[in-house]
Amino acid sequence: MKSLLVKDTTREEREAIIKNALSCDGSGCENCSSCWLGGGDPYQMYQPYIDGEKEIAEINQAYGTRYVHG
């Protein structure tokens, strides 16, 4: 499996990684919980990863701390 780290991927690859992971292509909700737990649009949530600013793990950790732990 190829690394998902920002340093090992292009912007286009990161966009595809997020699209595939979320299965959120506008054809219907796959119940990722981002929207109804207050995370908002999952693509906006992962935009810093797509832009190469943060790793997926950093975003997930911040989301978990903010929305799951109160």
N, C-alpha and C positions, 0 to 999 in steps of 0.2 A: 504494500500500500504506500502510495506517495505521501510525503509529509504535507500537512495542512498549514504549516507555519507560514506566516507572512513572507519571511525571507526566502521560502522555497516555492512560492506561487506567484503567478501574475494576477493582476486585477481581474482579468477575464476568468481565470481559474477560480478565484475566490468568489466571484458572482455565481458561477456554476455550482460551486460547493454549497453555498447558502441556498440557492434555489432547489437543488436536489435534496438537501438535508431537510428543508422545511416543507417540501412538496406543496408549496404555496404559489401556484402559478395563475391564480385568479379564477380557477375553475371550481373553487369551493374550499371551505375550511377543512383542514385536516386535524383540527383540534390540538394545535401545539400549545395552547393555553396562553400564549403571549398576549393576545388582545384582551381577553377577559380577566387576566390577572393584573392588568394595568401596564403591561409592557408595551402596549401599542403595536403599531405595525412591525412585524418581525423583521422586515427588510430594513427599516430605520434602526431597529435595535442592533442589527449586525453591520450597519453601514461603516462604522469605524474599522471593522475587519476588512470589508471590501476595499476601503480606502487605504489599507495597509498601516493603520494607526495603532490597532490593538489586535491581540490574538483572540481567538474564539474563547479560550479558557478564561481570559480576563473579563470578557463580556458576560459569560455565563456566571462567573463568580459574583460580579457586581449585581447582576439580575437576582441571583439567589439571595444575596445579602439584603438587597432593597425590598424585594417583593415576597420572599418566602419567610425570611426571619423577622420581618416587621421593621 
